[in-house]
Amino acid sequence: MAAPKGNKFWKLRRRNGRDKLFASPDVLWEEACNYFDWVDKHSWLQEELVKYQGMATPTDLKLKRPYTLCGLCFYLGCSESYFRVFKYKLREKEGNGLLTDEDLGFSETIAAIEQVIRTQQLEGAMLGAFNCNIVRTQLDLAEKDEAVAGKSPLEVKVSDHQTREALEELKKKL
């Protein structure tokens, strides 16, 4: 069934897309700082047995909680996907020369938030508060064992001589 002729219901729409989650970069920064404060005040608790003079007493051990992007997004009420898409669209605008002052503010705020998260995780790992291997992986700092040993990270096995020679030529060029 087609819409009635001359119907212009679509003109009633005032805007396209959804509202921004944050009115300004300052509001985003303030909310991120609220998340950082919340994390600092809410440690994880781990029950440990403390042994003293032959007696064992259960005690809650406070563990530092790391700042994370997924934790921030949960706190802010958005998904990580929303955050990534928002950031991507800002980069896209910048590449096309369409970045407004407000967009620039959002871009700088997001970069600052990511830097705070990265720094806290890295420093926590260096001081032993966080698991180094998890942080290294999270921050994409993991060493490539093959590259460190001087081996190619990609090994291809071929059965015909012509393809093998073509791969050798490719290795020389790389």
Secondary structure, 3 states (H helix, E strand, C coil): CCCCCCCCHHHHCCCCCCCCCCCCHHHHHHHHHHHHHHHHHCCEEEEEEEEECCEEEEEEEEECCCCCHHHHHHHHCCCHHHHHHHHHHHHHHHHCCCCCHHHHHHHHHHHHHHHHHHHHHHHHHHCCCCCHHHHHHHCCCCCCHHHHCCCCCCCCCCCCHHHHHHHHHHHHHC
